[in-house]
C-alpha cells in the first residue's frame, strides 16, 4: 500500500493519541496537548496515512530563527520503512525555507535507531539531560544548523 503525507488535522487526534499511548506510555501526550499544538501558528505537523490509517506523525515548533522537533511517532508495525525520515525531511525543508538557522531536538539516549537517523539528517549531539524522561532515561540534546546554500 501507498503512504501519503499531509498536514496532521484535528480529526487525526484520536488516532494520534492512541499511537502516542502505545509508543510512549510514560510520556504520552493528552488530546488537549495535541489540540494546543495544532492551534498554534508556530507549529507544523505532518501525518503519514496508509489506507485511511494514521501510521505516523511528526511536528516542529519554531520561535524566531530557531526550531524544535516536538515529536516523531511511527507505529511499531511501520518502523523501518523510512516514514520518520520522510516526515523529518519535509519539516526541515520547510524550516530551512523560512530562515530557521538551527533546529533542536531531544531523544532518548537509548534510542539508537533514532540517534542514527538524526545524525544522518545533520543533527549533532550538543548536550545531555540526565533522567529527563519519566522512567529515568537520559535525553540527548541535538542541533542541526541550516545547510549552507549550494551544499
Buried (B, 14 or more C-beta within 10 A) or exposed (E): EEBEBEEBEEEBBEBBBEBBEEBBEEBBBEEEBBEEBBEEEEBBBBBBBBEEEBBBBBBBBBEEEBBBBBBBBBBEEBBEBBBBBBBBEBBBEBBBEEEBEBBBBBBBBEBEEBBEBBEEBBBEBEEEEEEBBEEEBBBBBBBBEBEEEEE
